[in-house]
Each structure stands twice: as structure tokens, then as C-alpha cells.
Amino acid sequence: MEINTNWLINEENWSSIKAVISLEATRIRRGNDAEVMNTFRKLALNIVRNDNTRKASMKRKLKMATLDDDFRAELLLGES
């Protein structure tokens, strides 16, 4: 059982590392625009992470929020 917990922690860390790597590819360079966009990204990820309305992975919830207006409204407005 200890191995499974350790594996889960490593998987969570890896998804964060993948997000950081993809952020490095962005072209936001002017002034503090990169910091502002980073704040919005973190806010969006925290909103999705704290959502308990549907049982889905973080990746799946982000995709659903992109495609489904109702789900996006649930996330942003806190409606169920």
C-alpha cells in the first residue's frame, strides 16, 4: 500500500512539472503580463482542483470546462 501512495504523490508532482514545462513555451514577454497570466492560470487550476461536483481527473475537468458552457458556469459561479 505504501508504494501506491508514493506513486500517487509522484504522479501529482509530474503533472505539475508538465504544466511548468508547457508554460515555458508561452510567448508572453511584455512588462508584467507573464505574472498576470500566471496568476490567472493558478486561479483557474485551483477552481478546477476544488470542484467536487463531478468525479473526473484534472485533465478531464479542464477539457470539459473548455467544451461545456454549463460546466464552466458551474465552476465559475459555484452553482450545482
Secondary structure, DSSP 8 states (H G I E B T S, - for coil): -HHHHHHHHHHHHHHHHHHHHHHHT----STTHHHHHHHHHHHHHHHHHT--SS---HHHHHHHHHH-HHHHHHHHH---
